[in-house]
Amino acid sequence: MKSFLLGAAALIALAAPAAAADMPPRTYTKAPAYTAPQVVYNWTGFYIGGHLGGAFAGDGFQSSDARFLGGLQGGFDYQFAPNWVVGIEAQYSWLPSNNNGVVFPAGTLVTDNTNQLGSVTGRLGYTWGPALVYAKGGYAWRNNGLGVSVAGVPAGFTATGNSRDGYTVGAGLEYMFAPNWSAKAEYQYYNFGKTTFTAGPADIVGVSRREDDHTVKVGVNYRFGWGGPAASRY
């Protein structure tokens, strides 16, 4: 019995290396490469912000000198389909008073001092990542005062037009530079119709001018809740 057990043990010892040699080699599996999460930008949500820039009068009775402007804006955007953005925005801009105007041949000075501009517009844009290019348009408002003087003395007059209500169109580029923060550059045109003098000093009677303004602005918006990097896609 003892001889049998010793023989069996010797047989197992000899067979083990041979069995190990017959086993297939272990397959090496490379670990998957790390993929950083992809940031998904979402423009949907409310925002408020401020802007600075310049205003340039068109072919009206205002001085054509450039003027500084500054103000506030706020609105709501909705992203869909999936790269389109539609929204609504209210904007107010303040301008310093400007008593310069247009001098006519007989020396009559006409001033048209617009020192506030406002608008409520819709806007439609296309986004790729953190960038949004858009167009806008809608209602415009201004605070203005038409004046006529001769040799520094106010003169009586009547005029049609000189409206405080008009329309505006514009376009711009906005960019999300941090979570919930975006910066923008924008051009906006304001049109308030025509003003025509029907009575007053002889050199201005019958004169008609278009009342408009061109503005260029840069601004910053803070976006509540959904603005900025909204999710990560793996």
C-alpha positions as CSV (number, residue, x, y, z in Angstrom):
1,M,0.0,0.0,0.0
2,K,2.8,2.3,0.9
3,S,4.6,1.6,-2.4
4,F,1.3,2.3,-4.3
5,L,0.9,5.7,-2.6
6,L,4.5,6.7,-3.3
7,G,4.1,5.7,-7.0
8,A,0.9,7.7,-7.4
9,A,2.5,10.8,-5.8
10,A,5.5,10.5,-8.2
11,L,3.1,10.2,-11.2
12,I,1.2,13.3,-10.2
13,A,4.4,15.3,-9.7
14,L,5.5,14.3,-13.2
15,A,2.2,15.0,-14.8
16,A,1.7,18.5,-13.4
17,P,4.4,20.3,-15.4
18,A,3.2,18.6,-18.6
19,A,-0.4,19.7,-18.0
20,A,0.7,23.3,-17.3
21,A,2.7,23.3,-20.5
22,D,-0.4,22.2,-22.4
23,M,-2.5,25.2,-21.1
24,P,-3.0,28.1,-23.6
25,P,-1.2,31.3,-22.7
26,R,-3.2,34.0,-20.8
27,T,-4.6,36.6,-23.2
28,Y,-3.4,40.2,-22.4
29,T,-6.2,42.8,-22.4
30,K,-5.2,46.5,-22.7
31,A,-7.0,48.8,-20.4
32,P,-9.4,51.2,-22.3
33,A,-8.0,54.7,-22.9
34,Y,-9.4,57.4,-20.7
35,T,-11.9,59.7,-22.5
36,A,-12.6,63.0,-20.9
37,P,-16.2,63.9,-20.5
38,Q,-17.6,66.2,-23.3
39,V,-19.0,69.5,-22.0
40,V,-22.5,70.2,-23.4
41,Y,-23.5,73.9,-23.5
42,N,-27.2,74.8,-22.9
43,W,-28.4,78.3,-23.6
44,T,-31.9,77.8,-22.2
45,G,-32.7,80.1,-19.2
46,F,-33.0,83.6,-17.9
47,Y,-30.2,86.1,-17.9
48,I,-29.3,89.7,-16.8
49,G,-26.3,91.8,-17.7
50,G,-24.8,95.1,-18.6
51,H,-23.3,96.7,-21.7
52,L,-21.0,99.6,-22.8
53,G,-20.5,101.1,-26.2
54,G,-21.0,104.0,-28.5
55,A,-23.9,105.6,-30.4
56,F,-23.8,107.3,-33.8
57,A,-26.6,109.4,-35.2
58,G,-27.8,108.8,-38.7
59,D,-29.3,111.4,-41.1
60,G,-31.3,113.2,-38.5
61,F,-31.2,116.5,-36.5
62,Q,-28.8,115.1,-34.0
63,S,-25.1,115.8,-34.0
64,S,-23.2,113.1,-35.8
65,D,-20.5,113.0,-33.1
66,A,-20.1,109.6,-31.5
67,R,-21.4,109.4,-27.9
68,F,-20.7,106.9,-25.1
69,L,-23.6,104.7,-23.9
70,G,-24.1,102.2,-21.1
71,G,-27.0,100.2,-19.8
72,L,-28.6,97.0,-18.8
73,Q,-30.3,94.1,-20.5
74,G,-32.2,91.0,-19.5
75,G,-34.1,88.2,-21.2
76,F,-34.8,84.5,-21.7
77,D,-33.4,82.0,-24.3
78,Y,-34.6,78.6,-25.3
79,Q,-32.4,76.1,-27.2
80,F,-33.9,73.6,-29.6
81,A,-33.4,71.3,-32.6
82,P,-30.6,71.1,-31.1
83,N,-28.4,74.0,-32.3
84,W,-31.0,76.8,-32.6
85,V,-31.7,79.4,-29.9
86,V,-34.8,81.6,-29.8
87,G,-35.3,84.3,-27.1
88,I,-36.7,87.6,-26.0
89,E,-34.7,90.5,-24.6
90,A,-35.4,93.9,-23.0
91,Q,-32.6,96.5,-23.1
92,Y,-32.1,100.0,-21.8
93,S,-29.2,102.3,-22.7
94,W,-28.3,105.7,-21.3
95,L,-26.5,108.4,-23.3
96,P,-25.0,111.8,-22.1
97,S,-27.0,114.9,-23.1
98,N,-25.9,116.4,-26.4
99,N,-27.0,119.9,-27.3
100,N,-25.1,120.0,-30.5
101,G,-27.3,119.8,-33.6
102,V,-27.6,120.9,-37.2
103,V,-27.0,124.5,-38.3
104,F,-29.0,125.7,-41.4
105,P,-28.0,128.3,-43.9
106,A,-29.7,131.3,-42.2
107,G,-28.1,130.3,-38.9
108,T,-31.0,128.3,-37.4
109,L,-29.9,125.6,-35.0
110,V,-32.0,122.5,-34.7
111,T,-31.2,120.1,-31.8
112,D,-32.6,116.7,-31.2
113,N,-31.3,115.4,-27.9
114,T,-31.8,111.7,-27.5
115,N,-30.3,110.6,-24.1
116,Q,-32.2,107.3,-23.6
117,L,-32.7,104.3,-25.8
118,G,-34.8,101.2,-25.0
119,S,-35.9,98.1,-26.9
120,V,-37.9,94.9,-26.5
121,T,-36.8,92.4,-29.2
122,G,-37.0,88.8,-30.2
123,R,-33.8,87.1,-31.3
124,L,-32.9,84.0,-33.2
125,G,-29.5,82.4,-33.2
126,Y,-27.4,79.4,-34.1
127,T,-25.0,77.9,-31.5
128,W,-21.9,75.6,-31.8
129,G,-20.5,74.8,-28.4
130,P,-19.9,77.9,-26.3
131,A,-20.5,80.4,-29.2
132,L,-23.9,81.8,-30.4
133,V,-24.4,84.1,-33.4
134,Y,-27.8,85.8,-33.6
135,A,-30.1,88.4,-35.2
136,K,-32.6,90.4,-33.3
137,G,-35.5,92.8,-34.0
138,G,-38.5,94.5,-32.5
139,Y,-39.9,97.6,-30.7
140,A,-37.7,100.6,-29.9
141,W,-38.2,103.6,-27.6
142,R,-36.3,106.8,-27.0
143,N,-36.4,109.9,-24.8
144,N,-35.8,113.0,-27.0
145,G,-36.4,116.7,-27.2
146,L,-36.5,118.7,-30.5
147,G,-35.5,122.3,-30.2
148,V,-35.0,125.3,-32.6
149,S,-33.1,128.4,-31.9
150,V,-31.8,131.5,-33.8
151,A,-28.6,133.2,-32.5
152,G,-29.1,131.4,-29.2
153,V,-32.8,132.4,-28.8
154,P,-35.4,129.7,-28.8
155,A,-37.7,130.0,-31.8
156,G,-41.3,128.7,-32.3
157,F,-41.9,125.8,-34.7
158,T,-44.3,123.0,-35.5
159,A,-43.2,119.6,-36.9
160,T,-44.7,116.2,-37.7
161,G,-43.0,113.0,-36.6
162,N,-40.2,113.2,-34.0
163,S,-41.6,109.9,-32.7
164,R,-40.5,108.4,-29.5
165,D,-41.6,104.9,-30.7
166,G,-40.0,103.0,-33.6
167,Y,-38.3,99.8,-34.5
168,T,-34.8,98.2,-34.1
169,V,-32.8,95.5,-35.7
170,G,-29.4,94.1,-34.9
171,A,-27.0,91.2,-34.8
172,G,-24.3,89.9,-32.5
173,L,-22.0,87.2,-31.2
174,E,-22.2,85.8,-27.7
175,Y,-19.7,83.4,-26.1
176,M,-19.9,81.4,-22.8
177,F,-16.5,81.9,-21.2
178,A,-17.3,80.3,-17.8
179,P,-20.2,78.5,-16.1
180,N,-23.2,80.8,-16.1
181,W,-21.3,83.7,-17.7
182,S,-21.3,84.9,-21.3
183,A,-19.8,87.9,-23.1
184,K,-21.3,89.5,-26.3
185,A,-20.5,92.1,-29.0
186,E,-23.5,93.6,-30.8
187,Y,-24.6,96.1,-33.5
188,Q,-28.1,97.6,-33.2
189,Y,-29.9,100.0,-35.5
190,Y,-32.8,102.2,-34.2
191,N,-35.3,103.9,-36.6
192,F,-37.9,106.4,-35.4
193,G,-39.4,107.5,-38.7
194,K,-39.1,111.0,-40.2
195,T,-39.5,114.5,-38.7
196,T,-40.7,117.3,-41.0
197,F,-40.9,121.0,-40.0
198,T,-44.2,122.6,-41.1
199,A,-43.7,126.0,-39.5
200,G,-40.8,128.0,-38.0
201,P,-37.8,129.9,-39.3
202,A,-37.9,130.1,-43.1
203,D,-34.7,128.0,-43.6
204,I,-36.1,124.9,-41.9
205,V,-39.7,124.9,-43.1
206,G,-40.3,121.8,-45.3
207,V,-37.1,120.2,-44.2
208,S,-37.5,116.5,-43.5
209,R,-34.9,114.2,-41.9
210,R,-34.9,110.5,-40.9
211,E,-34.5,110.0,-37.1
212,D,-32.2,107.0,-36.5
213,D,-29.3,105.8,-34.4
214,H,-26.5,103.2,-34.8
215,T,-25.0,101.6,-31.8
216,V,-22.1,99.2,-31.1
217,K,-22.0,97.5,-27.7
218,V,-20.0,94.9,-25.7
219,G,-21.6,93.3,-22.7
220,V,-21.6,90.6,-20.1
221,N,-24.5,88.4,-19.1
222,Y,-25.1,86.2,-16.0
223,R,-27.2,83.2,-16.8
224,F,-29.4,81.6,-14.1
225,G,-29.7,77.9,-13.6
226,W,-29.3,76.4,-17.0
227,G,-26.7,78.6,-18.5
228,G,-23.0,77.5,-19.1
229,P,-21.9,73.9,-19.1
230,A,-25.1,72.1,-18.3
231,A,-24.1,68.4,-18.5
232,S,-21.3,66.0,-19.4
233,R,-21.6,63.4,-22.1
234,Y,-19.3,60.3,-22.1
